[in-house]
């Protein structure tokens, strides 16, 4: 099946892809399409939606990236202001906890204030995704379309996608913005002709942010640890979570989340229920018996997502290069194909601000190359 051919294709509807589309709209460029493999948008921005049974009020809590630092990531702060999004500072008031060994009680220490203030979005980071989508016409975004093939033609690029039923869709475009992690682009997409060897080799070495990791989230009626003078911050050499933070919304429920330190390969050997049980036990060791009984809990294992994690990511064969190549410097793909995933940012690789930085660089370079 053929679809009307836009001039620009954006592959991926995570933050970088949607921000690129938003920027094109700001530039008055409307001849583009966004192709997203999954049926939901946001990429690694995802939420749990616990509710208060008593009131029916719902809260969205982040299962993916959570923070940005406005003093350092000014474009991110400016976008939040432009879009009119409410933000609040991460709760850090109170003492921290440290688990050093299996046979000793957690050590309580004075909280350490970072020089930069970590900020969160009221309503969760998905609020940013929803707000960007409001300025992007709905017919510009095609979900459930896995881009399988990009072929360089004399005057453009033939793009072919496949949906869950195997139905193919094709169109011809002039330029492509790749808003998927570099390793995913190499794994999912056939390039004809192949990408330059230097570009492909570097992309294969770039770590996919979040890919090997898992986050556990426990939700409570209230942030009871604050009553004991605790910040909710804990670090542990015992695990299974190696780092824990207060994930409570600005008001209402209480929540704690932690980064699971068990490697992805080992996580495959235990059930999610067993891992959740270990996480609950750890929270009880740290924060007391009340922590063992969350009203709701969530485990998000990013290593199980086929559109996020590649085999190399799960083997921890990865690095972040200081100046990643965003495009081919020679050959038929030059000035036609631009990497704009967060990993492609030389300033904030993997971070939310990196998605904005890479998308901005890619759009500007694309417009210059026209």
N, C-alpha and C positions, 0 to 999 in steps of 0.2 A: 504494500500500500504506500502511495506517495502522499506527502503532506506539503502544503504550500511552503516554498523555500524561502527562509529568512536570509538575511545577509550575515548574521552572526549566530552561532550556536554556543550556548553555555552548557557545559556538561557538569551536572551536579547542582542540587538546590539546597546545599548547606549554607552557612553564613557567607562564605566567599562568593558562591554563585548568585545568591539572592542580592548581595550587596553590589555585585557587578551589574546585575539587571537594574537595580535601583539607580545606579550611577548612569547607566545608559538612558534611562528615563529622564534623569536630570539634565542630560546633554541633549535631550530632544531626539534621541535615537530610539525608534520603536520597532525597527525591523530585526527582531531577534527572537529566539526561542530558548527556553531552559528545559533540558532533558534530565529527568531524575529517575534513577533506577528503582528507588523504593516508592511506596505509595504514600509516604509522608515526607514532609520537607523538614529541613533543619540539620540533617547529617548527624554530627556528634552532639548536637544540642537536643537533649531529650529530658523529659520530666516524669516524675511520679505525681499523681493527683490524689492525695489523701483528702478525706473530708471529715468534717465534724458532724457526727450523726445527730447531735442535739439541735444544730442549727441548719444543717445542710450546706454550710459554707465550705467551699473547696479551696485548697491551696496547691499551687504547683511548686515542686521542689526539684532542683536540678540533679540529674543523674549523669550529666556530662560536664562540660566546662561551666564554672560557677562565677568566677571573679574577673574583674578588670581593675587596673590601677590608673586612675585618671591623671595623677601627677606625671606618670611616665608614658602612658598611652593616650595621648591627647586627642588623636583622631577618634578613638572609641568614645571618649568623654564628650566630644563635640557631637558625634552622631546621636548619642543618648539625648542630648539637649535639643538637637534639631528635631528629633522624632517625638519629643515631649514625654520621654519615659522617666518614671520615678525610680530612683536608685537609693540604696541605703548601705551603710558601712557594715562590713562583716563584724559580727560580735566577737570581741577578743578580751573583754573585761573579765578579770579574775585569774586564778591560778591555773597552771598547766599541770599535766600528769605525765610521768615518764616510767615506762616499764623496761627495766634493764635485764632482768633475769627471771627464770621461772619460779624460783624459790623465795622471792622477796616481794613485799607489798609495793604497789606503785609509789613512786616518789613524787611528792607534791612540791612544785617550784613556782616561784613568782613568774607571772606571765611576762613575755618579752614582746614589746611593741615593735613592729616593723617600721622602717622609715617611710614606707609607702602604705597608703590606706587601700585595702582591698574592698572593692565595692560590688554589690549585687543588685540585680534588677528586681524591683517589686513585681511579684507574679512569676518569677523565674525567667531564665534566659530565653525561653520560648516566646516570651512577650516581644522580644526584639525581632524574632523571626516573623511573628504575626504582623507586627507593625510595618516591616519592610514589604510584606506581601500586599498590604493595603494599597501601596503605591505602584504595584506591578499588576497589570491587567491579567485576569485569571486565564485567559486563552493563550498567554505567553508561556505558561508552565505546563509541561506534559510529564506526569508522574507515571511510575510503573514502566518506564522505557529505559532499558539497559542498552547503552551505546556499545555496539559490538565491533564496528568497523569504520575507520576513517581512511578514505582513499584520496590521494592528491590527484586532481584532474588538471588539465591545462589552464582552466580559468577559475578553479575553485576547489572545493573539497566535497566529496560524496560522503554523506553520513548515513549509517544504517543502524537502526535500533531493533530490539526484540523485547516483546512483553512476556508476561508469565505464561501465556498460552502458546508461545512460539511464533506469534504473528509478527511479521517484519514491517518496519516503517522506514522510509528513506526520503532524503531530501538533499539538496545541494546548497552549500553555503560558501561564503567567501573567507570567513575567519572563524576560529574556534578558541574559546576560552575554557581551559580544562580546570574545573573547580573541584576535582576529586584528588585525593592523595596520589602523589606520583607513582607509588608502587601499585595502587589500584588501577591507575590508567594503563600501566604496562601489563597488568594481569588481565584486565577485562577487555581491552580494546586491541584489535588488530590494526596496525598502521601499514598502509601501502603507499609508497615504499616505507621501509622501516625507518625509525627515527635515527638521527645521527648517533654513532656509537658513544661519543662523549656524553651526550645528553642522556641517553638511555642508561648508561653506566652510573651516572651520578644520581638519577632519579631512583634507581634500584637501591642505592645506598641510603636514601633519606628515610628516616624513621617516620612511621605513621603515628601521629600523636594519639594517645589513648588506646591504640590498637591492642597492646598486650595486657591492658589493665582491667580491673573490675572495681566497682564501687558498691558499698553496702550502705543502705539508708534505713534508719530506725525512726519511727514517728511516735510521739508521746502526746499526752493531753497538754503538757506544759513543759517548758525547759527547766526541769526541777534541779539540774546541776548548778544553775545560777544561784539558787537559794543557798547552796553550800559554798558559794564564793568561787566556783569553778568556771572557767571560760568555755569548756567543752573541747579544748585543744588537748590532745594526747599523742604521744609518740611511743612506739613499742618495738622492742627487739624480740618480743615473744609472739605477737600476732594473734590471729591471722591478719588483722589490720595493722599497718605500720604507721599510719598517720590518721588522726581523727579530728573533726572540726564540728562546730555548732552549725547546723544547717537550718535552724528555725526560721520561719517566715518573720516578717517584721512584727506581726502580732498574731495571737491565737495559739496554734500548736507549737510544740517543741520538736526538734529533730536533731539527730546526730548522723553524720556520714563519715565513712572511712575508706581509705584506699587499701584494697586487699593486697597484701604482700606475697601471697602464694603465686608462684609463676603459672602462666597460662597452661603449660603442659601438665602441671600437677593438679590444677583445678579440674581438668578433664577426668581425673581419677576419683573424684568425690562428687556426690550429688549436690545440687544447689541447696537442698534442704539441710544437708549436713554442714555445708559451709555457713549457711545462715545461723545454724545452731551454735557454731564456733564463734561467730561474730557476736551473738547475743551474750554468750558466756564471757567474752572479753569485755563487753560494755559493763556487765555486772561486776567484774573484777575492778574496773576502773571507777565507775560512777555509782556503784551500789546496787542493791537488789532490785530497785525499781526499774533500772535500765534493762533488766532481763525480760521485761514484759512490754514490749512496744505494742501499741494498738495496731500498727501496720508496719510492714518492713518490705524492703525491695532490694534486689540484687541485680545489678546491671553489669553483665560480663561482655565487654566490648570485643573480646577475642572471639566471640561466637558470631559476630556480624560479618557476613561474607563481603559486604560492601565497605568495610572498614579495615579489617585485618587481613593481611596476606601471610603466606607461610613464613616469609622472612621476618615479619614482625613478631611472630610467635616464637621464633628461634632467637629473638633478641639480637639479630645481626643488623644493627642499625646505628645511624649517627645523624647529627644535624650539621650540615655543611654551613660555613659562615656566609658564603655568597652563592646561593644556589642558582643554577641556570634556569631562567624562566622560559626560554625559547631556544629554538635552533638558530645558531649563528651563521649557518650556511646550508645549502641544499634546498630541496623543494619545499620543506616545511618552514623556511625562513619567512617571517612576517605574516605567517598564516595561523600558527598554533602557539598559544601562550598559556603557561602554567600559572594558575592563580590560587591554588589551594593554600591553606594556612602554612603548610610546610615550606612553601616557596618564598616566604617572607624572610629577608635577611635581617630584619629588626626584631620580630617577635615570632619565630618559627613555632608553629603548633598552637599558639595562643589565639584567643578570639581577636585580639588586636592584629595578629598576624594575618588573619583572614581578610580584614579590612585593608591592611597594607598591601598584601599580594594582589587583591582584586583591584585596588587603585592603580598599582603599577601596571598590571596587565591591561586594564582599560586604556590608560594613557598611552601605553606602547602600541596597542592595537590601533587607536585613533591616529597616532603618528604615522603608522605604517600604511595607512589607507592611501 
